[in-house]
Amino acid sequence: MSCTALLRRLPRVAVRARSLLPVTTTTRSLSDEVDFYTGFKTEDVVLRREERQAEIKEQYPDVGKLERFGRYVAAILPKYVQDVRITSSQELEILIHPEGIIPVMGMLRDHTNAQFKSLMEITAVDVPSREYRFELIYCLLSHHYNSRCIVKTYTDELTPVDSLTPIYKAADWGEREVWDMYGVYFAGHPDLRRILTDYGFQGHPQRKDFPLTGYTEVRYDNELGRIVYEPVEVAQEFRRFELDTPWELFPKHRETPAHLLEQGEEEVKEEK
């Protein structure tokens, strides 16, 4: 019987035999392959840099390789990639069209020279003055190359965005949080429910047009024996905002009024 047949019949022995083989580990960084960009006109891709507010002494990660990778992604996916830039914190940002979420994220996850297998975070920014007021932000991490990447896209209140749950299982709760806080609808999500607010909550708290006091307040009713939701009633004293604090922050250094000084001088004269 050959060794191959023996290993097939005895899978445990095969695992032990393979574990005894010497393992060589090499440290890699993003885009280490020499012929990675061969055949792609990456020089034609415009890559913008944000103005750095402070001088960064240590070049980590390798910004040059991040730039080359960003140009490569823009070159192979010109239909979806609208802009590529290096932020002031030396991070790669890829700005894409909303229809390109699945193709671009799938490429970043499965490409041999990317392997961004981990979706670290999903968040959003609300800018009401824009035509597409919501900016969606996806933070990716490649354990294989020890690199990070930020993908941004945009939408409005009515346009749904494709869910990333078929590609990243971690997108489940992240998309639910964005839906709860901002009201961005994710098409194809298996269970798009609120995750931070209560059942029956009205509105989305992180929107800029959402009032700070909210629409309802909660209290416990002793007669009904349950929690009661009522419209917010703000008392008049809470509507008045004064810039001066009513508390004395430095009582030892406060200035004494003139009439108190005169009164004190008169009392000293009477004692004498």
C-alpha positions as CSV (number, residue, x, y, z in Angstrom):
1,M,0.0,0.0,0.0
2,S,1.4,3.4,-0.9
3,C,1.9,6.2,1.5
4,T,-0.7,8.3,-0.1
5,A,-3.4,5.6,0.2
6,L,-2.4,5.1,3.9
7,L,-2.7,8.8,4.6
8,R,-6.1,8.9,3.0
9,R,-7.4,6.0,5.1
10,L,-5.9,7.5,8.3
11,P,-6.7,11.2,8.3
12,R,-5.4,11.6,11.9
13,V,-2.1,10.1,11.0
14,A,-2.0,12.4,8.0
15,V,-2.5,15.5,10.2
16,R,0.3,14.3,12.5
17,A,2.6,13.6,9.6
18,R,2.0,17.0,8.1
19,S,2.5,18.7,11.4
20,L,5.9,17.2,11.8
21,L,7.1,18.8,8.5
22,P,9.3,21.9,8.9
23,V,7.2,25.1,8.6
24,T,8.8,28.2,7.1
25,T,7.2,31.5,7.9
26,T,8.0,34.7,6.0
27,T,6.9,38.2,6.9
28,R,5.0,39.9,4.1
29,S,3.7,43.4,3.4
30,L,1.1,44.6,1.0
31,S,2.0,44.3,-2.7
32,D,5.3,42.5,-2.3
33,E,5.0,40.7,-5.6
34,V,7.3,42.0,-8.3
35,D,4.9,41.5,-11.2
36,F,1.8,42.6,-9.2
37,Y,1.0,45.6,-11.4
38,T,2.2,44.2,-14.7
39,G,-0.2,44.9,-17.5
40,F,-2.1,47.7,-15.6
41,K,-1.7,51.4,-16.2
42,T,-1.6,52.4,-12.6
43,E,0.4,55.5,-13.4
44,D,-2.7,57.1,-15.0
45,V,-4.7,56.8,-11.7
46,V,-4.8,60.1,-9.8
47,L,-4.1,59.5,-6.1
48,R,-4.7,62.4,-3.8
49,R,-3.0,63.1,-0.5
50,E,-4.5,65.0,2.4
51,E,-2.5,67.8,3.9
52,R,-0.7,66.5,7.0
53,Q,-1.3,68.7,10.0
54,A,1.8,67.3,11.8
55,E,5.0,65.7,10.6
56,I,5.0,62.0,10.9
57,K,8.5,60.8,11.7
58,E,7.9,57.0,11.4
59,Q,6.8,55.7,8.0
60,Y,4.5,52.9,9.1
61,P,2.9,51.4,7.3
62,D,4.8,51.6,4.0
63,V,2.9,54.4,2.4
64,G,4.5,53.7,-1.0
65,K,3.0,50.3,-1.2
66,L,-0.4,51.6,-0.1
67,E,-0.3,54.1,-2.9
68,R,0.6,51.4,-5.4
69,F,-2.2,49.1,-4.2
70,G,-4.7,52.0,-4.3
71,R,-3.7,52.7,-7.9
72,Y,-4.0,49.1,-8.8
73,V,-7.5,48.8,-7.4
74,A,-8.6,51.9,-9.3
75,A,-7.1,50.5,-12.5
76,I,-8.8,47.1,-12.4
77,L,-12.2,48.5,-11.1
78,P,-12.6,51.8,-12.9
79,K,-16.3,51.4,-13.1
80,Y,-16.8,51.6,-9.4
81,V,-13.7,53.3,-7.9
82,Q,-14.2,57.1,-8.0
83,D,-11.3,58.3,-6.0
84,V,-8.3,57.0,-4.1
85,R,-6.4,58.9,-1.5
86,I,-3.9,58.7,1.4
87,T,-5.2,60.3,4.6
88,S,-3.2,62.5,7.0
89,S,-2.8,59.4,9.2
90,Q,-1.2,57.4,6.4
91,E,-4.3,55.3,5.7
92,L,-5.6,54.2,2.4
93,E,-9.1,55.3,1.5
94,I,-11.0,54.0,-1.5
95,L,-14.1,55.9,-2.5
96,I,-16.5,53.9,-4.6
97,H,-20.0,54.1,-6.2
98,P,-22.8,52.5,-4.1
99,E,-23.4,49.9,-6.8
100,G,-19.8,48.7,-6.4
101,I,-20.0,47.6,-2.8
102,I,-20.2,43.9,-3.5
103,P,-17.7,43.7,-6.4
104,V,-15.1,45.9,-4.7
105,M,-15.4,44.4,-1.2
106,G,-15.4,40.9,-2.7
107,M,-12.2,41.7,-4.6
108,L,-10.5,43.2,-1.5
109,R,-11.4,40.1,0.5
110,D,-10.5,37.4,-2.1
111,H,-7.7,38.9,-4.1
112,T,-4.4,37.1,-3.5
113,N,-2.5,40.4,-2.9
114,A,-5.1,42.0,-0.7
115,Q,-6.8,39.4,1.5
116,F,-8.8,41.9,3.7
117,K,-10.6,39.0,5.4
118,S,-11.7,41.0,8.5
119,L,-14.4,43.7,8.5
120,M,-13.5,45.7,11.6
121,E,-16.2,48.3,11.6
122,I,-19.1,49.9,9.8
123,T,-20.1,53.4,10.5
124,A,-21.7,56.4,8.8
125,V,-21.6,60.2,8.7
126,D,-24.6,62.5,8.2
127,V,-24.1,65.7,6.2
128,P,-27.6,67.1,5.4
129,S,-26.2,69.7,3.0
130,R,-25.1,67.1,0.5
131,E,-27.3,65.5,-2.1
132,Y,-26.4,62.1,-0.7
133,R,-26.3,63.0,2.9
134,F,-25.0,59.7,4.3
135,E,-21.4,58.6,3.9
136,L,-20.9,54.9,4.7
137,I,-17.5,53.9,6.0
138,Y,-16.1,50.3,6.0
139,C,-12.9,49.6,7.9
140,L,-11.0,46.5,6.6
141,L,-8.0,44.6,8.0
142,S,-5.7,42.2,6.3
143,H,-4.0,39.9,8.8
144,H,-1.9,38.3,6.1
145,Y,-0.3,41.5,5.0
146,N,-0.8,43.5,8.3
147,S,-2.5,46.3,6.4
148,R,-5.7,48.3,6.8
149,C,-8.0,49.9,4.2
150,I,-11.0,52.2,4.4
151,V,-13.8,52.0,1.8
152,K,-16.3,54.8,1.6
153,T,-19.5,55.2,-0.4
154,Y,-22.7,57.3,-0.2
155,T,-26.5,57.1,-0.2
156,D,-29.6,59.1,0.9
157,E,-32.7,58.4,3.0
158,L,-34.5,56.4,0.3
159,T,-31.8,54.6,-1.7
160,P,-31.0,51.2,-0.3
161,V,-27.4,49.8,-0.2
162,D,-26.4,46.2,-0.8
163,S,-25.8,44.3,2.4
164,L,-22.3,42.8,3.0
165,T,-23.6,39.9,5.1
166,P,-23.1,37.4,2.2
167,I,-19.4,38.4,2.1
168,Y,-18.6,39.4,5.8
169,K,-20.7,37.8,8.5
170,A,-19.5,40.5,10.9
171,A,-21.5,43.0,8.8
172,D,-24.7,41.7,10.4
173,W,-24.7,43.8,13.6
174,G,-22.8,46.7,12.1
175,E,-25.4,47.3,9.4
176,R,-28.2,47.0,12.0
177,E,-26.5,49.7,14.1
178,V,-26.2,52.0,11.1
179,W,-29.8,51.3,10.2
180,D,-30.9,52.1,13.8
181,M,-28.8,55.3,14.2
182,Y,-29.0,56.7,10.7
183,G,-31.8,55.0,8.9
184,V,-29.7,53.6,6.0
185,Y,-31.5,50.6,4.5
186,F,-29.4,47.6,3.6
187,A,-31.0,45.5,0.9
188,G,-30.6,41.7,1.4
189,H,-29.9,41.9,5.1
190,P,-31.3,38.8,6.8
191,D,-32.5,40.5,10.0
192,L,-32.5,44.3,9.7
193,R,-33.9,45.3,13.1
194,R,-33.0,48.0,15.6
195,I,-30.2,47.0,17.9
196,L,-29.5,50.0,20.2
197,T,-32.9,51.8,20.7
198,D,-36.1,50.4,22.2
199,Y,-38.9,48.7,20.4
200,G,-41.2,51.2,18.6
201,F,-38.6,54.0,18.7
202,Q,-39.4,56.8,16.3
203,G,-36.6,58.4,14.3
204,H,-32.9,57.8,14.0
205,P,-30.8,59.5,16.8
206,Q,-27.6,60.1,14.9
207,R,-29.1,62.2,12.2
208,K,-28.3,65.9,12.3
209,D,-32.0,66.8,12.2
210,F,-33.0,64.7,15.1
211,P,-33.7,66.8,18.2
212,L,-31.4,66.5,21.2
213,T,-34.3,65.9,23.5
214,G,-35.9,63.3,21.3
215,Y,-39.7,62.9,20.7
216,T,-40.7,60.7,23.7
217,E,-39.7,60.3,27.3
218,V,-39.9,57.2,29.5
219,R,-41.2,56.9,33.1
220,Y,-42.6,54.2,35.3
221,D,-46.4,54.5,36.1
222,N,-47.3,53.2,39.6
223,E,-51.0,53.0,38.8
224,L,-50.5,51.0,35.5
225,G,-47.5,49.1,36.9
226,R,-45.5,49.4,33.7
227,I,-43.2,51.7,31.7
228,V,-45.0,54.5,29.9
229,Y,-43.9,56.4,26.9
230,E,-45.1,60.0,26.7
231,P,-44.3,63.1,24.5
232,V,-41.3,65.1,25.8
233,E,-42.2,68.0,28.1
234,V,-39.3,70.3,28.7
235,A,-39.8,72.6,31.6
236,Q,-39.2,76.3,31.1
237,E,-36.1,76.5,33.2
238,F,-34.5,73.8,31.1
239,R,-35.1,75.9,28.0
240,R,-33.0,78.8,29.3
241,F,-29.3,78.5,28.6
242,E,-26.8,80.9,30.2
243,L,-23.2,81.1,29.4
244,D,-22.1,82.1,32.9
245,T,-21.8,79.2,35.4
246,P,-23.8,79.7,38.7
247,W,-21.0,78.0,40.6
248,E,-18.0,79.8,42.0
249,L,-15.0,78.1,40.5
250,F,-12.3,80.2,42.3
251,P,-14.0,81.7,45.4
252,K,-10.7,82.8,46.9
253,H,-9.8,84.9,43.9
254,R,-13.2,86.6,43.3
255,E,-13.5,90.3,43.3
256,T,-15.3,91.8,46.3
257,P,-18.0,94.3,45.4
258,A,-17.3,98.0,46.3
259,H,-20.2,98.4,48.6
260,L,-19.0,95.5,50.7
261,L,-15.6,97.0,51.0
262,E,-17.1,100.3,52.2
263,Q,-19.2,98.5,54.7
264,G,-16.2,96.6,56.0
265,E,-14.2,99.8,56.4
266,E,-17.0,101.4,58.5
267,E,-17.2,98.4,60.8
268,V,-13.5,98.5,61.4
269,K,-13.7,102.2,62.3
270,E,-16.5,101.6,64.8
271,E,-14.5,98.8,66.5
272,K,-11.6,101.2,66.9
